[in-house]
Amino acid sequence: MISIDPRGVNTHRFRLITAIVLGAGAILGLLAGVPLQNAWAQEEESGDRQQTAEPLRVEEVVVTATRIEMPVKQVASSVTVITAEEIKRRQATDVVDVLRGVPGLDVVRTAGASGLASVFIRGAKSEHTLVMIDGIVINDPISPGRATNFADLSVANIERIEVIRGPQSVLYGSNAIGGVINIITKRGRGAPEYYLSGEAGSFNTTNAGAGVSGGEGIMNYSVGVARFYTAGFSAADDDLKGNSERDGYARTTISARVGFTPAENYEIDFFARAMDSETELDLGGGAGNDDPNFDNRARQRFYRVQGRLFLVDGLWEQKLGYSVSEHRTVSRNKTDGDHPDDSSRSVLDGSIQKIDWQHNLFLGDVHTVTLGLENQEERGKSEFTSVSAFGTFTSDFDEQSATTLSYYLQDAIQSGETFFATIGARVDDHELFGQHTTYRVTAAYFIGASQTRLKATYGTGFNAPTLFQLFSEFGNEDLDPESSVGWDAGVEQGLLDGALALGVTYFSNTFEDLIDFDFGTNSFINVDEAETSGYEVDAAVRPGDDLDINLTYTQTETEDKETGKRLLRRANEQYAADTSYRLTGRTLLGLTVLHVGERVDVEFLPDFTSQRVQLDPYTLVQVGGSYAARDNLNVFARVENLFDEDYEEVKGFGTPPRAVYAGFQATF
């Protein structure tokens, strides 16, 4: 029987290690470093390239894949970078909508804006995706699987989003066995610039935002606030008789990034993001029941302070950071005319504290060695009470915690401009499950004469059971950690002097001791094994300066090796086309097509049983355009679900019909 005293040795160990690392970092920060104009200039140059990059013409830089700034062509991992300009062009309001169409990703949302939004990478479970904002882990530690609800993620103040597919536990530990999604906020530059935006449309939807950014002297800053509201539609499928009650959703997001550069070899950044949301739900959802008094309120706070120091003439870079994430979710279902005997209330509280210290050693032109130390403590507690005709049911657990101390080492190898590789290993010392070692090897080879790039990766993953899976009323303290082995191999080809780029990647993953909920024992259990495999195809076409076409296709096979059945909610195939055309110097038109193939889901029946069902494929089309009325004023409009497709993402939940939106953005 595992018992953790939250006041005991675990917290003391976390605080001791945190104090040691922060103290060492403070001392190093006071050291006099040699001027590093060359290293600093290189970083600023790469930052400028990211802001002004054009597709297929200028190298993109990615950070998440190796934890160091590196051109995409040197990275063997499967990477997708979504820039602020792309987000603006697609008129997206939510991160989850930006991720639709990314190769290897299944995006599943219940009931539009008011429902839970999940992302599956290459067939892995949604909780196998580690999600970060500016290095802060935002996975909810007290949710059943430690997953992220993407519905609450606004695009406010986002500079870019990096999606890394395949096991990433070597650099990021638990929760990263499927992949990593890293959201990077804007860094202020130049004279102060203010922006104001507004949008309105179907379902009484409004979306407003404002912010300011700039950077002069030793200080830079970027602050934004956004408020989204929609009256929505029924969260229960409106094809089922009587489901007409609207389920609304409201979200407020505040994001801030402030940085100081007191010396040319030292900088410190402060990050903060607050997200509050109110969601109206339907009882049972998939069972198809309207419920006017069921709502959910979520409060999320994320903070981080990070120092960055260059020493030894730029050969030694250090990053020292401390981050805190806090989650509180309150769900209430009061009695009403249709449910006079049913009421419930649940409260979930979770938090993560993390200290991380990373060292990058630039050893000549061949090796860049990265080594790091991380100490993470997660905490959580829950309360649940349900009253029905069958009586009163209470399920809660007092606050529990778990600490993980991790060490990782990676060598990034470069041979000229043709061969790039990484080899890395990590040890996670989890206080409940002991030490687990993961490793990863990647390689990429570039043939300049033919503009061909060959790439391959192989890695292992580790994922510890969550506090909820261990200690809740449905918990099982005998659970084993999940593990995985994943590999991929692909080729990328540039043609027509960079006007056409093609890529094909095959991937395969094996997951062992997967944690799932067993309705027979009413608890979490380990299942034997699951496998996923498939291939991703992407093409980027730019026949001229005015036309961009991006095409993606993903085919995915999944299998539960114990039952031989497909895993739930993963599409067998999906393809997307994203096209933009600059009609004039001030007018930009856009067309997006997304096709999602057949999926398997579970239908819950009125007699409290369930059955597996197959969901039909669907195709969504969005058209839109923008017009620069003035140099500092842009107006835009779009139509979502142009052909009013009737479809389901999750069995029994509603999806939005055709919708129209229009708005503006002004800068001054």
Helices and strands as residue ranges (DSSP letters): H 9-30, H 37-52, E 61-62, E 70-71, G 72-74, E 78-83, H 84-89, H 95-99, E 105-109, G 112-114, E 117-121, G 126-128, E 129-133, E 136-137, G 150-152, E 158-165, H 169-172, E 179-185, E 190-201, G 202-204, E 205-216, E 219-233, E 247-263, E 266-280, G 285-287, E 294-311, E 316-333, E 343-363, E 367-388, E 391-394, E 397-415, E 419-430, E 434-447, E 452-463, H 467-471, E 482-495, G 496-498, E 500-518, E 523-544, E 547-560, E 573-582, E 587-596, E 599-604, E 610-615, E 618-630, E 633-640, E 659-667
